[in-house]
Amino acid sequence: MRLDDGKIELLAQKFRADHGLGEAEALNMKSIVRKCNILTVYLPMSEKACGLSVKSPQDDSFILVNSSNSKGRQHYTIAHEIFHLYYDENPFPHICELNGSSPIEKTANKFAAALLMPKDGVLQLSSATAFKSNAFPLALVLKMEQYFRVSRESMLYRLKHIGLISEDRLQELLAVQVIHSAKEYGYDTSLYNPGNEYMAIGDYGEKARILFDNGVISEGHYLELLNMISHERQD
């Protein structure tokens, strides 16, 4: 599948429209996977891994998210996997890594950026501030990444893609220490830390119960499955 940047932007807009989401608003990805009935589980994975997605012949969808990544990165991973589940013409189960280099992985990354950080939303947040692209203020970057709930890196590359910051300013801002700068400006830093370990969103418990009721698993195994997961929290 080869999509140019304009078509990817339109695809992200289509997903929002199809699911009753505003064109510019920030998304709560936990609410999205619940609304889309995508069973989503957070587990520790290897350092380079972000997650994976699987769709069954019955159209049951599953996303695995690396809980060792920052929460901002986790949100991006879910958006990336949504592309595979909804728009990938030839999806196959595979580990999606931080810097996937294949054409389809690059497309999924661009879709994730467009979905999480819609151009209209980014422009609305920046319209009240006069600046040059080589002097884009760090305070505004922090405001945006906190609003859209994404990592610093994702936010900066999206700003560069939209044309709001120069390459030189991009490199300057990438060199700024993320958590320290967030603290300096009074922001909560949980976005930049790992979390959600062993959390499951969706009908995980219901499916485990069905297996138990049908005699597929023992009571001990059923309780073990329930004890593996934690209750959903909103980030």
Buried (B, 14 or more C-beta within 10 A) or exposed (E): EEBEEEEBBEBBBEBBEEEEBEEBBBBBBBEBBBEBEBBBBBBEBEEEBBBBBBBEEEEBBBBBBBBBBBBBBBBBBBBBBBBBBBBBEEBEEBBBBBEBEEEBBBBBBBBBBBBBBBBEBBEEBBEEEEEEBEEBEBEBBBBBBBBBBBBBBBBBBBBBBBEBBBEEBBEBBEEBEBBEBBEEEEBEEEBBEBBBEEBBBBBBEEEBBEBBEEEEBEEEEBEEBBEEBEEBEEB
